[in-house]
Amino acid sequence: MTPEQKVAFVIAQIALFQCRVAGMVAENAQRTHHGHSMAYTEADFTCLEREQEALIGHNALITWFGS
């Protein structure tokens, strides 16, 4: 994979992460608006962050792109 392709992959993974977080936030807002409990808690957001750490975390990027 070329450096440009690596950058494109990382940007795509970041966009996916942002979409997933936005969806979780939107679901919580909708449920709150309707008087229901939140669907996603802090633990769910932390879990999502941990899942992505392997692809877009600091250590992963340093390993992938070099220092």
BELGIUR-V141370 format. One record per backbone hydrogen bond with DSSP energy under -0.5 kcal/mol. CO is the residue of the C=O (numbers start at 1). NH is the residue of the N-H. E is the energy in kcal/mol with one decimal. If there is no record, write none. Layout:
# BELGIUR-V141370
co: {CO	CO}
nh: {NH	NH}
e: {E	E}
This chain:
# BELGIUR-V141370
co: {2	3	4	5	6	7	8	9	10	11	12	13	14	15	16	17	18	19	20	21	22	23	24	25	26	27	28	29	30	31	32	41	41	42	43	44	45	46	47	48	49	50	52	52	53	57	58	59	60	61	62}
nh: {6	7	8	9	10	11	12	13	14	15	16	17	18	19	20	21	22	23	24	25	26	27	28	29	30	31	32	33	34	36	35	44	45	46	47	48	49	50	51	52	53	54	55	56	57	61	62	63	64	65	66}
e: {-2.3	-2.3	-2.3	-2.3	-2.5	-2.6	-2.3	-2.3	-2.4	-2.4	-2.3	-2.4	-2.6	-2.2	-2.4	-2.5	-2.6	-2.3	-2.0	-2.7	-2.6	-2.3	-2.2	-2.4	-2.6	-2.5	-2.5	-2.4	-1.6	-3.2	-1.5	-0.5	-1.7	-2.5	-2.3	-2.1	-2.2	-2.3	-2.3	-1.8	-1.3	-0.6	-1.4	-3.0	-1.5	-2.4	-2.4	-2.3	-2.5	-3.0	-1.8}
